[in-house]
Amino acid sequence: MSECIATIQHSESATGKRCNVSDHITEQARMRPDATAIIEQATGQRITFGELERTINALAAGLTQYGISNGTRAVLAVRPGIEFVALVLALFRAAAVPIVVDPGMGRKNMLACIGEAKPEALIGISAAHALSQVFRKPFASVTKRVTVGRRWFWGGKTYSQLASIDASSFKAPQTRANDLAAILFTSGATGVPKGVEYEHGMFDGQVLAIRDYFGIQPGEIDVPCFALFALFTVGMGCTIVLPDMDFSKPGKCDPAKIVAAIEQHKASLTFGSPAVWARVAPWLQAQGRMFPESLRRILIAGASVPLKTHEALAELLPNGRVFTPYGATESLPVACIDGRTLLEKFATRMKSGEGTCVGKPLPGVDVKIVRSPKSEVRSQRLEDFVPLPVGEIGEIIVSSATTTRSYFNRPEQTAASKLTATSDSGLRTPDPYHRMGDVGYFDAEGNLWFCGRANHVVHTPSGPLYPDQVEGVFNAMPHVLRSALIGYPVGAAEQTPAVVVDIAPVTGVPVTKVWAEVTAREKAVLELAARSPVTRGIARIIFDDDFPLDVRHNAKIDRIELARRHALPVGGKGGSA
């Protein structure tokens, strides 16, 4: 399968060798048919690689017979589990295009995304089909239906029917590296949700990049707290243990159940958002327990990871390492750093307001820091974006084998986010640079520093303020759980900065002294903020314990919504609140 990533890197035509990420399961089934591929912690159900391969092949044959193949767009609305993994891989094998929409984004956004994708098929649980009968417009293009579970009046096929198909004579369509494989919608945490077009070679490149960088071997046990990550590691030959949790609400997971899955199955690897580990780490500390010796890697992604979380996990994971990959739906992985290196070499700089170090770019990933043209100049030419020297903050752009090329049915957004370069021969190169929408810089050692989302930068009369730099100072203060830089008026070219701070709840003191302790903590925050050159210009500090978060990882702070919530009335004065 290594040919796939080479095809993308060298921009060969789509007429090359077969490339399909489902073929990794075929290989694992050939080598280790009786090894367990998937375990559902909640139900106890499990399936071997041999059984999974047969199920994928039967489903792919059934889907093809039913007319779901060769580019058919199919909305997938199935809860994470054995059926979810088998269906995604079967759709890949049938050369159909699964459309993955995050249910946590809310019904309105979810229906809008489905309508935009114009699906020809709906594959989902009974509730999803029932929803399509109530809200008919987004599903108007659907002509094929597959029900996972009980089928009612809407017709179509069932999962069980397709899974029982005799696939002995089935021959999978020949997919190439550049063929469209899936449409994955962004969460919309910092804008409108967009459908990202993934090619088969990009998925294969991600499997290979993650496997090789982290040294993941067949036979390892993975507890993924993010469902899509399971598709990568099962392809590497890992046994995936799907924990008993609501994958659409990681910030509400039961830490005891996450730890139970890791301990019972002697997991060596686990992946989750910062929201998961912000619950698991304190729970383990309160129990006086550690992670089991089997656990060697914790991968955390989705938002910047607080240093306090890194510090807690370092104590709880003496035999392993914490990794924080940086990337986005449109390009991942981009860079990575491990927690111990972060704490030993960069924590002091982060606490003093230099931003968040996300490590060095992965092999084969080209990251540039550039100054974009003036806002009135619309350009897709890389040459119009000026490279910036070491230490200077600018826009982060990325090109790699796993960088996507376009958004589905959104030519304007594609044009605004993709840059192409001119080769030495004067021809336009087909591999784009993606504008991450983030700002940052490189230090002298080649480490990439993340300073925040570009649309969260607060532009003041004395210069720009960057979220991860300002918040790094506040988050290092005693009793501060989290903070968020905001600017008002929202959307103005020039803004007044403010910081919203979440103070730890007061415990262990008499009720009569709680308010005095809260007041003392808030006063300490104000005094410490006034001492730092990064934060002393903050005009207003607000105390709030309810931050709006993204729907996918429950970890990205919606700073614009927070700013609207705390907006001053016209003519209002700044100051501490």
Order of alpha helices (4+ residues) and beta strands (2+ residues): alpha-alpha-beta-beta-alpha-beta-alpha-beta-alpha-beta-alpha-beta-beta-alpha-beta-beta-alpha-beta-alpha-beta-alpha-beta-alpha-beta-alpha-beta-beta-beta-alpha-beta-beta-beta-beta-alpha-beta-beta-beta-beta-beta-alpha-beta-beta-alpha-beta-alpha
